[in-house]
């Protein structure tokens, strides 16, 4: 007969351990705060790339000219009330260098293009910032990253933004991408917060690297009312998931099994939040997605254990609740280990080969998966053992029959 692991001996010490860990997260939250993302905190977020200009485009004509770029070509579209729209296409296969592109655009009426990069710079390496959609007498810059350009890190950008209070900087992609995400909270003192915060960031970066060397890839601003609404919705979303899971577990099993499962899920969510608080990982909508993912993952593991407990109650009605828990957990332990490791390998690949919010998402998932297995084995079982005490399997069956429950529950 397979040896039964006495998990019950660790119930009390590990429950105390979990309480201590969660309390440490609460204390850390109270002292250092939580790094709310732009989703849940009013403020401005901007993605910038440190890159010199490759060329400038000026248009002085009467038509409306728009600029667009994709992986295959650059398009300049002219629109006018008294004439048909016309698209000037510059595929990278035909216009391989910035000089070839500049020469072609200069032939279009009203355009003046000035080279700022070496003439043989590949056109495909050129990119525009978010302001370049419409061409006008104000010069529009296209940027590029020269080969051998000195790599900049997030600490260097933070130093450049030293004059901007509470600016948060995160590197995006590889160091050689020279791309950074900058977040600045809105403290409510700015009348036109979006524009003023943008000017603060761009002015500081312009002084450090030169205004022409800053390419703004995207900007976003979230107002306080919208951020508060998102926070409430996220909270209701998590609570709604817990309520529905409790109802499912209560119908399929007994109320104390359902309550134990919910305690484990709350434990997993708090452990993930503790991890986020201690690491100062950004708490955003992606983090909420990770918490909900772990709630679903953990309850699946818990239900498998509950099913085994139900079988063992019927097979071994004379043994106590604690012995049933130890036996059931031992029987499903190999399945739990194999399933968890297999899933964690996939998430680990995400953590290693991605960056930014996806890397944070996978890190939160890794912690949540470990916590989910731990809580199923010890937190849920500890609650069931505490409420069942020395109750035997046959007594549980009698309780179920006297309560009028269906034959599908414990």
ZIQUI-V946405 format. One line per field, one symbol per residue. phi: phi as a letter, one per 30 degrees, with the letter a starting at -180 (. if undefined). burial: b if it has 9 or more other C-alpha atoms within 8 Angstrom, else e. A space follows every 50 residues. Layout:
phi->???
burial->???
//
This chain:
phi->.ddddddddcedddddedddddddddddddccicdddddcbdlcbbcbbd addcacbbbcdcdccccbbbdcaccbccbadcaddbcccbdddccdbddd ddddddddejcbccdbcedcdeddddbcddccdbcadddccccacddide dccdddddddcedcdhdcbbdcideddhcbccbbdcdiccdceedddddd ddddddddbjddcccddababcdddddddddddddddddddddddddddd ddbcedddddddedddeddddddedddddhddcbddddddddddeddddd dddddddddddddddbddddeddddddddddcdddddddddddddddddd ddcbbiddddeddddddddddddddddcddddddddddhcdceddddddd dddidddccd
burial->eeeeeebbeebeebbeeeeebbebbbebbeeeebbbbbbbbbbbbbbbbb bbbbbbbbbeeeebbbbebeeebbbbbbbbeeeeeeeeebbbeebbbbbb bbbebbeeeebbbebebeeebbbbebbbbbebebbbeebbbbbbeeeeee ebbbeebbebbeebeebebbbbbebeebbbbbbbbbeeeeeebbebbbeb bbbbbbeebbbbbbbbbbbebbebebbbebbeebeeebeebbeebbbbbb bbbbbbbbbbbbbbbebbbbbbbbbbbbeebbbbebbbebbbbbbebbbe bbebbbebbbebbbebbebbbbebbbbbbbebeeebeeebeeebeebbeb beebbbebbbbbbbbbbbbebbbbbbbbbbbbbbbeeeeebbbbebbeeb eeeeeeeebb
//
